[in-house]
């Protein structure tokens, strides 16, 4: 769904505009993909988990066959976590290691920037944004200033946010609608209400609804307006600076996209995962059914099938007429064909999902660096798209940090350009990498060698250790072999 902000619609009230966009978004295919992405990520695959078995029975009134649910027939539901594995691999590969920020000649500013964002953003927030973007196609970060005047960030679920884009490239917003359900207690009853926040560059309006379905309405959230200071009675400030109301001057929601098309990873593998789940479940159903032997009786001496089963169980024998016989009918399962189908589907899932099947024979034992690059090529390409999109998101985040620093008297830093490098958790052949580092001595700088050594966690810290060790070794050597003064003392030749 491509929602572009239409200024003519703004003739409506803000509440009416929110209702219009929410009705459209809730019914959209994009939101369904977001919800499906969340479900498949936690291995609650809807297609197989909601599957029912049916049979046809004759309706004694109409005489026609009708389909009814069969609650007796085996109905195994084998859901598989392919999406979870692919998303976790991608996010950990790209975002698990600390990123590196650089800004020419501005170490003091970088310290301000990193301290404002805090460790939690790098250690937790960024990876969560990566998971949400992979599952929903886009993830949202909300920067805000708390009651103590501290800069903070909050992640908004993709299925709860509606951006009102200004352009077709989805780079600038005129507004953002954030809606979510909360449980409230009224009297002795608990009920669920929907809260709606309509964010604009200059402020925010808060609404609430306790009705659903056709004709649902929005009204101002009274709790938010007890001490309202907005000029029009609806639009309130983004935050308070001391006792003065303030605003960002931009819509304070930042898009972190999965790719340029804002498509979720599930889009490329859903039918394959559903097929795998269904095939594995069908085989399990068939195996359950073949455990029950079907007897074909001819010329059985009795008329009661119950008696037949009792005789068979007790005497291990049955009485038959002279021309009678008893045979068993067994369903057979072509395990080889089923296994081939599973393996083909699994390979297709990893190919279309651009992932790495760690059980593949291609990995083998200690594959070479070239082989690893080939195996990880699909994952690298997928990560390239996310990395470019996330760099755009980080640039937007830096702007809000700069605005906060300006508001809190830490100077203006808008002109400073910050480069961000995502340090990928690349799989390597460790022995080969160490040998390559040793062979590069004297050809490239020690700093480059240290950065590329597989045991290095922090290159700058490791270089400092090397300098310290080198200095200590020189001091120890000097102590062992002190320089002797020339004969005759400082004056040189004797008189």
Secondary structure, DSSP 4 states (H G I P E B T S, - for coil): ---B--TTGGGS-HHHHHHHHHHHHHTSHHHHHHHHHHHHHTT--HHHHT---EEEEE-TTT--EEEEE-SSS--------HHHHHHHHHHHHHHSSPPEEE-TT-HHHHHHHHHHHHHHIIIIIHHHHHHHHHHHSEEEEEEEE-TTS-EEEEEE-GGGEEEEESSTTS--EEEEEEEEEEEEEETTEEEEEEEEEEE-SS-EEEEEE---STT---EE-GGGGTT---TTSS-B-SEEETTEEE--SS-S-EEEESSTT---GGGGTHHHHHHHHHHHHHHHHHHHHHTSPEEEEEEES-S-HHHHHHHHHHHS---EEEEEEEEEE-----HHHHHHHHHHHHHHHHHHTT---TTSTTTTTT--HHHHHHHTHHHHHHHHHHHHHHHHHHHHHHHHHHHHHHHTTS---TT---EEE--------HHHHHHHHHHTBTTB-HHHHHHH-TT-S-HHHHHHHHHHHHHHHHHHHHHHSPPPPPTTGGG-S--
